[in-house]
Amino acid sequence: MQRLHFRPQKGLSDSFLLSKQKQRRGAQRMTKISPVLPWKTKIALSALSALTDFSRRDDGTINRRLLSFFDFRASPCSTPIKGVKTSDVTVDPSRNLWFRLFEPTQVSGGGEKLPVIVFFHGGGFAFLSPDNKAYDVACRRFARKVPAIVVSVNYRLSPEHRYPAQYEDGFDVLNYLDSHPPANADLSMCFLAGDSAGANIAHHVTMRACETTTFQEVKVVGLVAIQPFFGGEERTESEIRLEGSPLVSMRRTDWLWKAFLPEGADRDHEAANVSGIERGRELSQMEFPATMVVVGGFDPLQDWQRRYCKWLERSGKEVRLVEYGNTIHAFYIFPELPEASLLFAEVKSFVEQHKKNRTTQTHYPSII
C-alpha cells in the first residue's frame, strides 16, 4: 500500500502544517458503487440496516423494545481478556451517564503512565452503547494496540434526548476525569475519538474543551475522527453516487438528523454542517488540537469529511487525512476486513507521534 505524506509549501507558518496521508487499494479511485466484501460482512450489514429501518417509526420515535432483542452486549470484566480489563464507572445516575473503562494490563515501559482516549461510539446519535459487543471489542483493541487507557462514553440518545445533550454528556465526562483520574492515566495526553456520529460528538466536545480554562489535569492534544457524521442541506456527489449504501443512505441520515437536531432546525445547523463558511473564524481563533480524519471510498459521507479536512486546513490547524479507497462506512468494526487492522495501526502511530513531540510541533516526513 502506497503512503504519501505531504509537507506544507515552503514559507507557510507552522500553524498551517498539513499532513495528508492517503491510502488506496489500487492506483486509481474506484468508480463502482459497492466494494467486494466477505459474505460475513455483507450479511451483518444487511441485518444491521434492516434492524435500524424496522425500529425507526414514522412519528420520529424508535422502537427500543425491538432493538433490545437484537442488542448483543458484553459485560465488564475485571479479569483481563487478551491483556485488557474493563469496568463501568458512573458519572451521573440521573441521566444514565457512565463510561466503560478499558485498562491494558500487559504494557512494557516500566510503569510509564498511558495516554487516554475518550471514545464516543457511532449509531447516528440514536443507537448503540459502549457495552455493545462490537464496540467493546473495538475499544479493547484500541487499549491493547496503542496502548492507552480508553474511556468509552455512554451518552444519552436521540430522539428522546436531542442536541445538545450528547455534547453535554461528553464534556461532563471530561470534567469528571479531571477530578477523578483513572490509575496510570496521563490526562495531559488526552485524545478524543469516535466514529460516525461519535466523531461528530468528539469534534464538538473538543471545541468546548478548547474554550474551557477550568481543567487542571485534562489536556486534549489530539482528535481522531473516524468517518465523521457531518452533513447539510446540499446533496453532495458522493451522497448521490452511493445512495442505497448500507447504514448511511440519505433516507436514513435525513431521519437521524431530524431526530437529533432541535425542532425546526435544518441540516445546515452548526451541529451538522460544522464547516460552514460563517464558522471558520471561530475555529481559527482556537487552539484546536491536531486531528486525524479517516475517510472511506465507499462512504456516502466522504465529501462532507473532506470538506471538514479543508476547513481545518484553512483555519490553520494540523490535520492528517487517512483514506481507504475500498472501505464502507463503519468498516473498522468488522475485524475480517484488512483495513480494520490498518486503522488501529494508524491510530497508534498518531498517538505515538504526539507522545514524542509533547512540547514541539509535529512534522511528518515525506515517505513514498
HUVEN-V550052 format. One record per residue. N is the residue number from 1. PHI is phi in degrees with one decimal (999 if undefined). Layout:
BEGIN
N_PHI / N_PHI
END
This chain:
BEGIN
1_999 / 2_-78.5 / 3_-121.4 / 4_-122.1 / 5_-119.4 / 6_-108.2 / 7_-88.4 / 8_-67.8 / 9_-62.3 / 10_-60.5 / 11_106.6 / 12_-75.3 / 13_-72.8 / 14_-60.4 / 15_-65.4 / 16_-102.6 / 17_-58.2 / 18_-131.5 / 19_-115.1 / 20_-110.4 / 21_-118.7 / 22_-112.0 / 23_-123.8 / 24_-125.8 / 25_-96.9 / 26_109.4 / 27_-82.8 / 28_-119.0 / 29_-64.9 / 30_-78.9 / 31_-105.5 / 32_-69.9 / 33_-96.9 / 34_-148.2 / 35_-83.9 / 36_-82.8 / 37_-125.9 / 38_-61.6 / 39_-59.2 / 40_-57.9 / 41_-69.3 / 42_-59.7 / 43_-64.4 / 44_-63.1 / 45_-64.4 / 46_-62.6 / 47_-66.5 / 48_-63.9 / 49_-63.7 / 50_-63.9 / 51_-63.6 / 52_-67.3 / 53_-63.5 / 54_-68.3 / 55_-81.3 / 56_-83.1 / 57_-95.8 / 58_-65.0 / 59_-85.1 / 60_88.7 / 61_-104.7 / 62_-122.9 / 63_-81.2 / 64_-65.7 / 65_-64.0 / 66_-60.0 / 67_-60.4 / 68_-62.0 / 69_-73.4 / 70_-121.6 / 71_-92.3 / 72_-84.3 / 73_-115.6 / 74_-115.5 / 75_-82.2 / 76_-66.0 / 77_-140.1 / 78_-75.0 / 79_-83.9 / 80_-56.8 / 81_-118.0 / 82_52.4 / 83_81.6 / 84_-137.1 / 85_-108.0 / 86_-132.9 / 87_-153.4 / 88_-106.8 / 89_-120.4 / 90_-86.5 / 91_-102.7 / 92_-148.3 / 93_-64.9 / 94_-64.9 / 95_-122.5 / 96_54.8 / 97_-91.6 / 98_-151.0 / 99_-140.6 / 100_-96.0 / 101_-99.3 / 102_-111.3 / 103_-122.4 / 104_-69.7 / 105_-112.4 / 106_-124.1 / 107_-121.6 / 108_-83.2 / 109_124.1 / 110_65.7 / 111_83.1 / 112_-62.1 / 113_-66.2 / 114_-103.5 / 115_-63.3 / 116_-116.2 / 117_-112.9 / 118_-92.1 / 119_-111.9 / 120_-119.6 / 121_-71.8 / 122_-85.4 / 123_126.7 / 124_63.5 / 125_70.3 / 126_-119.5 / 127_-129.0 / 128_74.6 / 129_-166.1 / 130_-63.2 / 131_-90.6 / 132_-58.7 / 133_-57.7 / 134_-63.3 / 135_-75.9 / 136_-62.1 / 137_-65.6 / 138_-62.8 / 139_-69.4 / 140_-60.8 / 141_-65.1 / 142_-59.7 / 143_-61.2 / 144_-77.8 / 145_-77.9 / 146_-66.7 / 147_-81.2 / 148_-160.5 / 149_-78.7 / 150_-110.8 / 151_-114.7 / 152_-101.5 / 153_-88.1 / 154_-95.1 / 155_-91.6 / 156_-67.7 / 157_-108.0 / 158_-87.9 / 159_-84.3 / 160_-61.3 / 161_-132.4 / 162_-89.1 / 163_-46.7 / 164_-103.8 / 165_-54.2 / 166_-65.2 / 167_-68.9 / 168_-62.8 / 169_-62.2 / 170_-62.0 / 171_-66.8 / 172_-67.1 / 173_-67.4 / 174_-61.1 / 175_-60.7 / 176_-63.7 / 177_-62.6 / 178_-61.7 / 179_-103.5 / 180_-133.3 / 181_-66.1 / 182_-63.6 / 183_-60.6 / 184_65.9 / 185_-102.6 / 186_-98.4 / 187_-73.6 / 188_-78.6 / 189_-121.9 / 190_-103.8 / 191_-114.3 / 192_-97.8 / 193_-145.9 / 194_-178.5 / 195_-122.1 / 196_56.3 / 197_-61.0 / 198_-64.2 / 199_-70.4 / 200_-60.6 / 201_-62.1 / 202_-58.8 / 203_-62.1 / 204_-68.7 / 205_-68.4 / 206_-61.4 / 207_-57.8 / 208_-66.5 / 209_-64.5 / 210_-67.1 / 211_-92.1 / 212_-89.7 / 213_-120.9 / 214_-94.3 / 215_-68.2 / 216_-99.8 / 217_-114.3 / 218_-75.6 / 219_-134.5 / 220_-82.4 / 221_-109.2 / 222_-161.6 / 223_-128.3 / 224_-114.6 / 225_-106.6 / 226_-92.7 / 227_47.0 / 228_-60.6 / 229_-89.5 / 230_-119.0 / 231_-171.2 / 232_-178.0 / 233_-68.4 / 234_-63.5 / 235_-99.1 / 236_-81.4 / 237_-59.9 / 238_-69.6 / 239_-62.9 / 240_-71.4 / 241_-64.8 / 242_-105.5 / 243_-59.8 / 244_97.6 / 245_-66.6 / 246_-66.5 / 247_74.7 / 248_-127.7 / 249_-68.8 / 250_-60.6 / 251_-60.1 / 252_-71.5 / 253_-67.4 / 254_-60.3 / 255_-63.7 / 256_-64.9 / 257_-63.4 / 258_-63.0 / 259_-75.8 / 260_-98.6 / 261_-70.2 / 262_-58.1 / 263_-53.9 / 264_88.8 / 265_-80.6 / 266_-104.5 / 267_-75.8 / 268_-88.2 / 269_-57.7 / 270_-60.5 / 271_-70.1 / 272_-98.9 / 273_-93.5 / 274_-70.0 / 275_-99.4 / 276_-56.3 / 277_-55.4 / 278_-69.6 / 279_-103.2 / 280_-64.9 / 281_-64.6 / 282_-56.6 / 283_-71.9 / 284_-61.4 / 285_-90.4 / 286_-99.9 / 287_-88.2 / 288_-74.8 / 289_-76.2 / 290_-58.4 / 291_-128.7 / 292_-109.2 / 293_-116.4 / 294_-105.4 / 295_-125.8 / 296_-109.5 / 297_-67.8 / 298_-117.0 / 299_-97.7 / 300_-58.8 / 301_-86.8 / 302_-62.4 / 303_-65.1 / 304_-64.9 / 305_-68.5 / 306_-69.2 / 307_-61.3 / 308_-60.5 / 309_-60.7 / 310_-65.3 / 311_-63.6 / 312_-61.0 / 313_-63.8 / 314_-61.4 / 315_-84.3 / 316_81.0 / 317_-104.0 / 318_-79.5 / 319_-140.9 / 320_-115.8 / 321_-98.9 / 322_-114.3 / 323_-120.9 / 324_-114.1 / 325_-68.0 / 326_-110.7 / 327_-113.1 / 328_-94.5 / 329_-64.8 / 330_69.4 / 331_-59.7 / 332_-76.0 / 333_-85.9 / 334_-109.4 / 335_-62.7 / 336_-74.1 / 337_-84.0 / 338_-62.0 / 339_-66.6 / 340_-60.5 / 341_-64.6 / 342_-62.2 / 343_-62.6 / 344_-60.5 / 345_-66.6 / 346_-67.2 / 347_-63.8 / 348_-58.6 / 349_-63.2 / 350_-61.9 / 351_-65.6 / 352_-64.3 / 353_-58.3 / 354_-80.8 / 355_-67.8 / 356_-74.0 / 357_-118.1 / 358_-55.1 / 359_-113.5 / 360_-130.3 / 361_-70.0 / 362_-77.6 / 363_-124.7 / 364_-104.3 / 365_-67.7 / 366_-76.2 / 367_-135.0 / 368_-125.6
END
